[in-house]
Amino acid sequence: MLKRTVPNNFIRIDPDNTNSKDWLIVLEAGTLVGPSPSKLRVARATQERKLVKRGGLLGKSAYYLDVEDYDPRIHAVYFCPQLYRYEQDRKLVPLDGVEIGELIAHALEAGVKERRPWYLPSDAMPHEPVIDGELQEFDTLVVDMPAPRLAASA
């Protein structure tokens, strides 16, 4: 009765993640139509974020990410630190947010729940997330990147 609700685009986060400069990766599932090589796509990848602090009962504060256009029916949010890859001359090059998001999407693809992309106006929000997979934790992660595609010269 006294429970305050938060908007659907607010995602609760741990207070330790409020000052993080990690990449914010928003993955989207269930919106790709037709044959596709993957079930997930990177909807957003950024290091900027809007935080909202809400006071709770007994003085405990809760922190939320305000993610524009976030829908828990189709989106999942992940944090990831800056990742790097080696070039041919063994020089480290930072990956951009979309490349990091594609690596996360590839790791989680098997855990995507099949859902229909439409729903009735009377349907409630789902209780379980759209992606049920869990990421493994690594001290070090080495990923073989696919060979870059060369542009066809005309």
C-alpha positions, 0 to 999 in steps of 0.5 A: 500500500505504501510501496512506491513504484519506479518507472520501467526505465529505471534499473536498480544498481549497486552503489559501488557502480555509481562512480564507475566509468565502465561501458554501459551495454544495452542488449536487445532481444526479440526484435530481429525479424527474419533470418539473422545470424544472432538473436541479440543486437547491441541497442546502445553502448556508452560510457555516459549514464544518468543516475537517480538516487531515491531515498528509501525507508529508514534512510537507505538510498537506492540508486537507479540508472535512467536508461532512455527507451529501456523496456524489460521485455526486450532489453538487458543491461550490462557493465563492462570495463574497457577491453583491448585487442592486439594489432598485428604489431602487438600494439594494444588497441581499445575496443569501442562500445559496440565491439564490446557489446557484440562480444557480450551478446555472443557470450549470452546468445544461448540464454535468450528466451524465445518470446513473441515480440508483441503483447496485449495492453493488459499483459503485465511485465515479465517476472524473469529477464529476457536473457537468462544466461550468466556471464562467466567471471574471468581474471583474464579473457583472450578472444580471437577476433574475426579477421577484418573485412576488406572493402571491395575496391571498384 
